[in-house]
């Protein structure tokens, strides 16, 4: 008998100005064998039940009342706080998995513009301008050469909201040769990766 390993649904809540904000991370599908595509949902409402009904596309008044709203009564600070929470939650997904932030609120242009401002601080996020969506892949990426020769151990950086560009990319995981028990530091990882990249 075989068992299919499935990623688990993730959510978190926080309050702003008396309203409940909730972020949902839902493993929607495998975009490549062994690597999952996660959909992010973000809503602001009066109750946990209302937010869950909205996320589950329930056809009731509670869910419909959120369809055309972006921040409730809290203004743009809800989006800012929500983005920071997503930056922290992203470390709960597996290496190589992808997160999508799309702008499907009642005011997608405003939402896209707000998130675009933070892209200069997080250039590792990929933007799809046609669909107004942002994508982040947890290092090492699914097509990284390290997967061929090494076992990967995910690492959560000290600053979970920092970007993962340049050498920070290697702060997100440790490697060891397949079958070896010893893990390597970032400097050792760079040296080993440099040796296998030409091949």
C-alpha positions as MATLAB code, in Angstrom:
seq = 'XXXXXXXXXXXXXXXXXXXXXXXXXXXXXXXXXXXXXXXXXXXXXXXXXXXXXXXXXXXXXXXXXXXXXXXXXXXXXXXXXXXXXXXXXXXXXXXXXXXXXXXXXXXXXXXXXXXXXXXXXXXXXXXXXXXXXXXXXXXXXXXXXXXXXXXXXXXXXXXXXXXXXXXXXXXXXXXXXXXXXXXXXXXXXXXXXXXXXXX';
ca = [
       0.000    0.000    0.000;
       1.273    3.487   -0.840;
       0.405    6.764    0.808;
       0.337   10.127   -0.923;
       2.082   12.859    1.075;
      -0.012   16.019    1.036;
       0.881   19.457    2.288;
      -1.257   20.720    5.188;
      -3.479   23.793    5.128;
      -2.069   26.752    7.118;
      -3.821   29.825    8.548;
      -3.204   32.605   11.019;
      -5.239   35.461   12.517;
      -4.525   38.891   13.905;
      -6.638   41.899   14.871;
      -6.487   45.506   13.690;
      -8.858   48.200   14.993;
     -11.262   45.618   16.372;
     -11.512   43.677   13.119;
     -10.222   40.157   12.476;
      -7.677   39.647    9.689;
      -7.013   36.126    8.508;
      -4.438   34.690    6.128;
      -4.951   31.308    4.485;
      -2.237   29.222    2.816;
      -3.797   26.417    0.831;
      -1.715   23.782   -1.029;
      -3.635   23.937   -4.280;
      -1.718   21.585   -6.577;
       1.647   20.079   -7.487;
       3.256   22.336  -10.075;
       6.091   19.821  -10.465;
       6.471   16.330   -9.038;
       7.197   16.732   -5.328;
       6.756   20.538   -5.336;
       3.530   22.303   -4.419;
       1.832   25.526   -5.432;
       0.248   27.370   -2.475;
      -2.598   29.848   -2.864;
      -2.762   32.730   -0.366;
      -6.092   34.129    0.796;
      -6.387   37.309    2.857;
      -9.564   38.837    4.257;
     -10.726   41.269    6.925;
     -14.057   40.686    8.666;
     -16.120   40.646   11.808;
     -15.851   36.993   12.772;
     -13.817   33.868   12.164;
     -16.892   32.138   10.713;
     -17.395   34.941    8.197;
     -13.774   34.704    7.054;
     -13.938   30.916    6.732;
     -17.185   31.125    4.732;
     -15.552   33.628    2.368;
     -12.481   31.448    1.864;
     -14.607   28.341    1.274;
     -16.802   30.216   -1.260;
     -19.981   29.663    0.737;
     -23.069   31.140   -0.904;
     -24.393   33.095    2.049;
     -24.674   36.684    3.187;
     -21.646   36.443    5.464;
     -19.341   35.450    2.602;
     -20.859   37.836    0.036;
     -20.355   40.808    2.355;
     -16.563   40.421    1.936;
     -16.492   39.937   -1.845;
     -16.059   43.593   -2.769;
     -13.981   44.716    0.181;
     -10.205   44.891    0.509;
      -9.391   46.146    4.005;
     -12.653   46.516    5.920;
     -12.517   49.645    8.071;
      -8.795   49.434    8.764;
      -7.388   51.083    5.649;
      -4.157   50.098    3.915;
      -2.378   49.181    7.152;
      -4.223   45.854    7.019;
      -2.519   45.066    3.689;
       0.883   46.054    5.086;
       0.419   43.863    8.167;
      -0.963   41.048    6.009;
       2.088   41.103    3.733;
       4.421   40.948    6.735;
       2.496   37.961    8.084;
       2.809   36.194    4.715;
       6.578   36.824    4.834;
       6.659   34.981    8.162;
       4.286   32.179    7.159;
       6.201   31.394    3.952;
       8.837   29.542    5.997;
       6.273   26.881    6.889;
       6.185   25.566    3.319;
       8.710   23.046    2.011;
      11.846   23.947   -0.010;
      11.025   24.319   -3.696;
       7.332   25.036   -3.046;
       5.746   28.221   -4.439;
       3.425   30.815   -2.881;
       1.092   32.961   -4.970;
      -0.270   36.322   -3.826;
      -2.925   37.476   -6.286;
      -4.920   40.686   -6.321;
      -8.524   39.501   -6.345;
     -10.034   41.966   -3.894;
     -12.766   44.478   -4.662;
     -10.025   46.922   -5.714;
      -7.299   44.825   -7.425;
      -5.504   47.837   -8.940;
      -5.033   49.452   -5.553;
      -4.003   46.154   -3.986;
      -1.477   45.473   -6.752;
      -0.036   48.980   -6.471;
       0.353   48.617   -2.687;
       2.179   45.295   -2.928;
       4.323   46.511   -5.860;
       5.860   49.191   -3.636;
       7.392   46.487   -1.430;
       8.900   44.647   -4.391;
      12.014   46.863   -4.276;
      12.713   45.400   -0.810;
      11.855   41.852   -1.946;
      13.123   41.515   -5.531;
      13.096   37.702   -5.300;
       9.288   37.766   -5.704;
       8.299   37.186   -9.327;
       5.549   39.451  -10.696;
       2.986   38.480  -13.312;
       1.704   41.863  -14.495;
      -1.054   40.370  -16.662;
      -2.659   38.463  -13.768;
      -1.567   40.956  -11.066;
       0.040   38.206   -9.036;
       3.247   37.755   -7.039;
       5.142   34.468   -6.666;
       7.798   33.374   -4.160;
       9.703   30.086   -4.293;
      11.290   28.769   -1.110;
      15.019   28.104   -1.608;
      16.473   25.981   -2.944;
      14.372   26.341   -6.088;
      12.967   23.202   -7.668;
      15.407   23.452  -10.601;
      18.479   24.186   -8.445;
      21.409   21.851   -9.117;
      21.846   21.091   -5.396;
      18.872   18.696   -5.454;
      20.748   16.264   -7.712;
      23.680   15.623   -5.387;
      22.566   16.695   -1.928;
      19.964   16.124    0.757;
      18.366   19.411    1.808;
      17.617   20.565    5.355;
      15.411   23.697    5.419;
      16.527   26.583    7.639;
      14.358   29.462    8.851;
      16.419   32.690    8.814;
      16.629   34.791   11.971;
      14.806   37.631   10.184;
      11.813   35.909    8.595;
      10.733   39.107    6.806;
      14.061   39.683    5.001;
      14.514   39.006    1.306;
      16.294   35.909    0.002;
      18.444   37.421   -2.745;
      22.180   36.959   -3.274;
      24.048   35.061   -0.561;
      20.951   35.198    1.680;
      19.574   32.472   -0.578;
      22.024   30.019    1.034;
      20.939   31.043    4.549;
      17.628   29.284    3.880;
      18.920   25.703    3.805;
      21.806   23.369    4.577;
      23.052   20.551    2.388;
      24.840   17.274    2.865;
      25.946   14.783    0.216;
      23.320   12.091   -0.242;
      23.856    9.374    2.365;
      26.211   11.560    4.446;
      25.288   12.551    8.014;
      27.256   15.795    8.127;
      25.574   19.094    7.217;
      27.514   22.000    5.727;
      27.606   25.726    6.466;
      26.725   28.403    3.913;
      30.401   28.834    2.921;
      30.867   25.087    2.446;
      27.583   24.941    0.535;
      28.759   27.652   -1.884;
      31.990   25.776   -2.478;
      30.195   22.481   -3.126;
      27.560   24.086   -5.348;
      30.332   25.790   -7.312;
      31.798   22.381   -7.999;
      28.604   20.870   -9.398;
      27.212   23.837  -11.345;
      29.471   23.296  -14.410;
      28.078   19.773  -14.740;
];
